[in-house]
Protein backbone atom coordinates (compact mmCIF):
# COMPACT_ATOMS: atom_id res chain seq x y z
CA UNK A 1 0.00 0.00 0.00
CA UNK A 2 1.22 3.52 -0.84
CA UNK A 3 2.29 5.35 2.34
CA UNK A 4 1.20 8.74 1.00
CA UNK A 5 -2.25 7.38 0.18
CA UNK A 6 -2.51 5.90 3.67
CA UNK A 7 -1.50 9.17 5.32
CA UNK A 8 -3.92 11.16 3.19
CA UNK A 9 -6.67 8.74 4.19
CA UNK A 10 -5.82 9.20 7.87
CA UNK A 11 -5.88 12.98 7.46
CA UNK A 12 -9.27 12.87 5.72
CA UNK A 13 -10.64 10.62 8.47
CA UNK A 14 -9.28 12.97 11.12
CA UNK A 15 -10.87 15.99 9.43
CA UNK A 16 -14.14 14.08 9.06
CA UNK A 17 -14.30 13.21 12.77
CA UNK A 18 -13.05 16.60 13.95
CA UNK A 19 -15.69 18.45 11.94
CA UNK A 20 -18.43 16.35 13.51
CA UNK A 21 -17.02 16.88 16.98
CA UNK A 22 -16.97 20.65 16.41
CA UNK A 23 -20.56 20.61 15.11
CA UNK A 24 -21.65 18.55 18.10
CA UNK A 25 -19.88 21.03 20.38
CA UNK A 26 -21.62 23.98 18.75
CA UNK A 27 -25.01 22.31 19.12
CA UNK A 28 -24.27 21.45 22.75
CA UNK A 29 -23.22 25.01 23.56
CA UNK A 30 -26.26 26.54 21.85
CA UNK A 31 -28.76 24.16 23.47
CA UNK A 32 -27.13 24.70 26.87
CA UNK A 33 -27.46 28.46 26.52
CA UNK A 34 -23.73 29.13 26.77
CA UNK A 35 -23.66 30.68 23.30
CA UNK A 36 -26.35 32.07 21.03
CA UNK A 37 -26.79 31.61 17.33
CA UNK A 38 -26.48 34.54 14.94
CA UNK A 39 -29.17 37.17 14.72
CA UNK A 40 -31.66 37.41 11.87
CA UNK A 41 -29.55 40.04 10.14
CA UNK A 42 -26.37 37.99 10.45
CA UNK A 43 -27.95 34.69 9.50
CA UNK A 44 -29.00 31.71 11.58
CA UNK A 45 -25.77 29.72 11.27
CA UNK A 46 -22.98 30.49 13.78
CA UNK A 47 -20.06 32.51 12.49
CA UNK A 48 -16.42 31.47 12.45
CA UNK A 49 -15.68 33.18 15.79
CA UNK A 50 -18.32 31.03 17.48
CA UNK A 51 -16.77 27.84 16.11
CA UNK A 52 -13.30 28.99 17.15
CA UNK A 53 -14.54 29.76 20.67
CA UNK A 54 -15.99 26.27 20.98
CA UNK A 55 -12.76 24.67 19.78
CA UNK A 56 -10.67 26.79 22.15
CA UNK A 57 -12.95 26.01 25.11
CA UNK A 58 -12.76 22.28 24.44
CA UNK A 59 -8.98 22.47 24.07
CA UNK A 60 -8.72 24.41 27.35
CA UNK A 61 -10.83 21.79 29.12
CA UNK A 62 -8.66 18.98 27.77
CA UNK A 63 -5.48 20.83 28.79
CA UNK A 64 -6.77 21.37 32.34
CA UNK A 65 -7.75 17.73 32.66
CA UNK A 66 -4.41 16.67 31.24
CA UNK A 67 -6.02 14.63 28.47
CA UNK A 68 -3.41 13.16 26.15
CA UNK A 69 -3.74 13.04 22.36
CA UNK A 70 -4.37 9.31 22.52
CA UNK A 71 -7.16 9.78 25.09
CA UNK A 72 -8.65 12.57 22.96
CA UNK A 73 -8.65 10.28 19.94
CA UNK A 74 -10.23 7.52 22.04
CA UNK A 75 -12.95 9.91 23.26
CA UNK A 76 -13.57 10.93 19.67
CA UNK A 77 -13.96 7.32 18.52
CA UNK A 78 -16.29 6.56 21.45
CA UNK A 79 -18.34 9.63 20.56
CA UNK A 80 -18.69 8.62 16.90
CA UNK A 81 -19.30 4.96 17.77
CA UNK A 82 -22.11 5.97 20.11
CA UNK A 83 -23.73 8.02 17.37
CA UNK A 84 -23.45 5.09 14.97
CA UNK A 85 -24.93 2.63 17.49
CA UNK A 86 -27.85 4.97 18.19
CA UNK A 87 -28.42 5.34 14.43
CA UNK A 88 -28.40 1.58 13.85
CA UNK A 89 -30.65 0.95 16.88
CA UNK A 90 -33.19 3.58 15.84
CA UNK A 91 -33.30 2.22 12.30
CA UNK A 92 -33.70 -1.37 13.55
CA UNK A 93 -36.57 -0.37 15.84
CA UNK A 94 -38.22 1.70 13.11
CA UNK A 95 -38.12 -1.26 10.74
CA UNK A 96 -40.72 -3.07 12.86
CA UNK A 97 -42.90 -0.07 13.67
CA UNK A 98 -46.08 0.01 11.58
CA UNK A 99 -46.73 0.87 8.91
CA UNK A 100 -44.02 -0.71 6.78
CA UNK A 101 -44.14 0.34 3.13
CA UNK A 102 -43.49 -2.89 1.20
CA UNK A 103 -42.94 -2.57 -2.57
CA UNK A 104 -45.05 -4.76 -4.83
CA UNK A 105 -43.19 -6.78 -7.46
CA UNK A 106 -43.48 -5.14 -10.85
CA UNK A 107 -44.26 -8.50 -12.47
CA UNK A 108 -47.11 -9.03 -10.02
CA UNK A 109 -48.40 -5.51 -10.68
CA UNK A 110 -48.46 -6.24 -14.43
CA UNK A 111 -49.92 -9.72 -14.03
CA UNK A 112 -53.21 -8.81 -15.72
CA UNK A 113 -51.39 -7.35 -18.74
CA UNK A 114 -48.86 -10.15 -19.23
CA UNK A 115 -51.37 -12.98 -18.85
CA UNK A 116 -53.71 -11.60 -21.52
CA UNK A 117 -50.87 -10.59 -23.84
CA UNK A 118 -49.17 -14.00 -23.79
CA UNK A 119 -52.52 -15.74 -24.24
CA UNK A 120 -53.04 -13.75 -27.46
CA UNK A 121 -49.46 -14.47 -28.59
CA UNK A 122 -50.03 -18.22 -28.18
CA UNK A 123 -53.44 -18.17 -29.91
CA UNK A 124 -52.07 -16.19 -32.84
CA UNK A 125 -49.91 -19.07 -34.08
CA UNK A 126 -52.70 -21.65 -33.88
CA UNK A 127 -51.71 -25.10 -35.09
CA UNK A 128 -48.39 -23.76 -36.38
CA UNK A 129 -47.20 -23.37 -32.83
CA UNK A 130 -43.99 -25.37 -32.37
CA UNK A 131 -41.60 -26.21 -29.55
CA UNK A 132 -39.10 -23.77 -31.01
CA UNK A 133 -41.69 -21.00 -30.83
CA UNK A 134 -42.53 -22.01 -27.27
CA UNK A 135 -38.86 -21.56 -26.42
CA UNK A 136 -38.86 -18.15 -28.07
CA UNK A 137 -41.89 -17.08 -26.04
CA UNK A 138 -40.18 -18.36 -22.91
CA UNK A 139 -37.06 -16.31 -23.68
CA UNK A 140 -39.20 -13.24 -24.30
CA UNK A 141 -40.99 -13.67 -20.97
CA UNK A 142 -37.63 -14.11 -19.21
CA UNK A 143 -36.46 -10.85 -20.78
CA UNK A 144 -39.50 -9.06 -19.35
CA UNK A 145 -38.82 -10.57 -15.92
CA UNK A 146 -35.21 -9.37 -16.11
CA UNK A 147 -36.51 -5.87 -16.82
CA UNK A 148 -38.57 -6.12 -13.63
CA UNK A 149 -35.56 -7.27 -11.61
CA UNK A 150 -33.32 -4.50 -12.98
CA UNK A 151 -35.98 -1.89 -12.21
CA UNK A 152 -36.40 -3.19 -8.67
CA UNK A 153 -32.65 -3.13 -7.99
CA UNK A 154 -32.27 0.35 -9.44
CA UNK A 155 -34.98 1.83 -7.25
CA UNK A 156 -33.90 -0.17 -4.19
CA UNK A 157 -30.54 1.59 -4.21
CA UNK A 158 -32.19 4.95 -4.85
CA UNK A 159 -34.60 4.55 -1.91
CA UNK A 160 -32.13 3.13 0.61
CA UNK A 161 -31.54 6.51 2.29
CA UNK A 162 -35.24 7.44 2.19
CA UNK A 163 -36.21 4.17 3.87
CA UNK A 164 -33.63 4.80 6.62
CA UNK A 165 -35.05 8.29 7.18
CA UNK A 166 -38.59 6.88 7.34
CA UNK A 167 -37.62 4.23 9.89
CA UNK A 168 -35.66 6.61 12.13
CA UNK A 169 -38.46 9.18 11.99
CA UNK A 170 -40.96 6.53 13.16
CA UNK A 171 -38.66 5.66 16.06
CA UNK A 172 -38.39 9.33 17.02
CA UNK A 173 -42.19 9.55 17.03
CA UNK A 174 -42.37 6.55 19.37
CA UNK A 175 -39.72 7.88 21.75
CA UNK A 176 -41.23 11.39 21.75
CA UNK A 177 -44.67 10.07 22.63
CA UNK A 178 -43.13 7.83 25.30
CA UNK A 179 -41.21 10.77 26.78
CA UNK A 180 -44.36 12.91 26.86
CA UNK A 181 -46.33 10.16 28.58
CA UNK A 182 -43.55 9.61 31.11
CA UNK A 183 -43.31 13.35 31.78
CA UNK A 184 -47.07 13.49 32.37
CA UNK A 185 -47.04 10.53 34.74
CA UNK A 186 -43.98 11.77 36.64
CA UNK A 187 -45.53 15.19 37.07
CA UNK A 188 -42.83 17.06 35.17
CA UNK A 189 -43.36 20.81 35.75
CA UNK A 190 -40.94 22.13 33.13
CA UNK A 191 -41.61 23.18 29.57
CA UNK A 192 -42.43 20.42 27.10
CA UNK A 193 -42.01 22.62 24.05
CA UNK A 194 -38.81 20.85 23.00
CA UNK A 195 -40.47 17.42 23.16
CA UNK A 196 -43.48 18.70 21.24
CA UNK A 197 -41.16 20.22 18.65
CA UNK A 198 -39.30 16.92 18.24
CA UNK A 199 -42.60 15.04 17.98
CA UNK A 200 -43.99 17.42 15.37
CA UNK A 201 -40.80 17.36 13.33
CA UNK A 202 -40.64 13.54 13.51
CA UNK A 203 -44.24 13.18 12.31
CA UNK A 204 -43.61 15.64 9.48
CA UNK A 205 -40.41 13.86 8.45
CA UNK A 206 -42.07 10.43 8.51
CA UNK A 207 -44.95 11.71 6.36
CA UNK A 208 -42.65 13.37 3.84
CA UNK A 209 -40.32 10.36 3.56
CA UNK A 210 -43.27 7.95 3.40
CA UNK A 211 -44.87 9.94 0.60
CA UNK A 212 -41.53 10.01 -1.22
CA UNK A 213 -41.29 6.20 -1.01
CA UNK A 214 -44.90 5.84 -2.16
CA UNK A 215 -44.41 8.19 -5.10
CA UNK A 216 -41.10 6.66 -6.21
CA UNK A 217 -42.56 3.14 -6.33
CA UNK A 218 -45.50 4.51 -8.32
CA UNK A 219 -43.03 5.92 -10.85
CA UNK A 220 -41.13 2.59 -10.84
CA UNK A 221 -44.19 0.51 -11.74
CA UNK A 222 -45.49 3.05 -14.26
CA UNK A 223 -42.16 3.16 -16.11
CA UNK A 224 -41.91 -0.63 -16.06
CA UNK A 225 -45.44 -0.84 -17.48
CA UNK A 226 -44.51 1.46 -20.36
CA UNK A 227 -41.31 -0.48 -21.09
CA UNK A 228 -43.10 -3.85 -21.05
CA UNK A 229 -45.88 -2.53 -23.30
CA UNK A 230 -43.26 -1.27 -25.76
CA UNK A 231 -41.51 -4.66 -25.80
CA UNK A 232 -44.80 -6.54 -26.33
CA UNK A 233 -45.83 -4.27 -29.22
CA UNK A 234 -42.43 -4.60 -30.91
CA UNK A 235 -42.45 -8.38 -30.44
CA UNK A 236 -45.96 -8.68 -31.88
CA UNK A 237 -44.88 -6.99 -35.13
CA UNK A 238 -42.64 -9.93 -36.03
CA UNK A 239 -44.71 -12.64 -34.34
CA UNK A 240 -48.42 -12.23 -35.21
CA UNK A 241 -50.68 -10.93 -37.96
CA UNK A 242 -52.05 -7.34 -37.97
CA UNK A 243 -55.38 -8.65 -36.63
CA UNK A 244 -53.77 -9.98 -33.47
CA UNK A 245 -51.57 -6.90 -33.24
CA UNK A 246 -54.72 -4.82 -32.89
CA UNK A 247 -55.89 -7.11 -30.08
CA UNK A 248 -52.60 -6.68 -28.24
CA UNK A 249 -52.71 -2.91 -28.67
CA UNK A 250 -56.22 -2.94 -27.21
CA UNK A 251 -55.03 -4.98 -24.21
CA UNK A 252 -52.06 -2.67 -23.62
CA UNK A 253 -54.14 0.49 -24.01
CA UNK A 254 -56.88 -0.57 -21.58
CA UNK A 255 -56.85 1.26 -18.24
CA UNK A 256 -55.90 -0.77 -15.21
CA UNK A 257 -54.94 -0.18 -11.61
CA UNK A 258 -51.25 -0.82 -10.99
CA UNK A 259 -50.52 -1.67 -7.34
CA UNK A 260 -47.04 -0.53 -6.36
CA UNK A 261 -46.82 -0.68 -2.56
CA UNK A 262 -48.67 -2.24 0.35
CA UNK A 263 -48.80 -1.12 3.96
CA UNK A 264 -47.80 -4.04 6.17
CA UNK A 265 -46.96 -4.85 9.77
CA UNK A 266 -43.52 -6.45 9.90
CA UNK A 267 -42.61 -9.02 12.54
CA UNK A 268 -39.02 -9.97 13.42
CA UNK A 269 -37.43 -12.91 11.58
CA UNK A 270 -40.69 -14.20 10.04
CA UNK A 271 -41.67 -11.40 7.65
CA UNK A 272 -45.04 -9.66 7.46
CA UNK A 273 -47.80 -10.15 10.01
CA UNK A 274 -50.27 -11.18 7.29
CA UNK A 275 -48.01 -14.04 6.16
CA UNK A 276 -47.53 -15.12 9.77
CA UNK A 277 -51.30 -15.17 10.48
CA UNK A 278 -51.98 -17.02 7.21
CA UNK A 279 -49.53 -19.77 8.18
CA UNK A 280 -51.05 -19.94 11.66
CA UNK A 281 -54.52 -20.47 10.12
CA UNK A 282 -53.15 -23.22 7.86
CA UNK A 283 -51.56 -24.92 10.85
CA UNK A 284 -54.84 -24.75 12.78
CA UNK A 285 -56.77 -26.29 9.85
CA UNK A 286 -54.25 -29.14 9.59
CA UNK A 287 -54.42 -29.72 13.34
CA UNK A 288 -58.23 -29.78 13.23
CA UNK A 289 -58.29 -32.30 10.36
CA UNK A 290 -55.79 -34.52 12.12
HELIX and SHEET records of a PDB file:
HELIX    1   1 UNK A    3  UNK A   32  1                                  30    
HELIX    2   2 UNK A   48  UNK A   65  1                                  18    
HELIX    3   3 UNK A   69  UNK A   95  1                                  27    
HELIX    4   4 UNK A  106  UNK A  109  1                                   4    
HELIX    5   5 UNK A  111  UNK A  125  1                                  15    
HELIX    6   6 UNK A  126  UNK A  128  5                                   3    
HELIX    7   7 UNK A  131  UNK A  186  1                                  56    
HELIX    8   8 UNK A  193  UNK A  237  1                                  45    
HELIX    9   9 UNK A  242  UNK A  253  1                                  12    
HELIX   10  10 UNK A  273  UNK A  289  1                                  17    
SHEET    1   A 2 UNK A 100  UNK A 103  0                                        
SHEET    2   A 2 UNK A 261  UNK A 264 -1                                        
SHEET    1   B 2 UNK A 266  UNK A 267  0                                        
SHEET    2   B 2 UNK A 271  UNK A 272 -1                                        
END                                                                             
